[in-house]
Amino acid sequence: MTKLKLGALEDDKPVKVTVELPAAVHRQLVAYADVLARETGKPVPDPAKLIAPMIERFMATDRAFGKARRGPGSRPPQP
């Protein structure tokens, strides 16, 4: 079984953002949604819904970003 960085998507109140993706990135996003659906057993109706959790995961695992946020004068992360 493949160990993806994302799990099943949580239902959360969204904030609308418009983004243009290169066609190659969109194809990869669709492919990722297909693999995620197979792994979790839950279909991903809209691959664009993966973008927010991907960005969230990226920021959560970026050590330099975390260190900068915890640096002098920074406030604790807000929920």
Secondary structure, 3 states (H helix, E strand, C coil): CCCCCCCCCCCCCCCCCCCCCCHHHHHHHHHHHHHHHHHHCCCCCCHHHHHHHHHHHHHHHCHHHHHHHCCCCCCCCCC
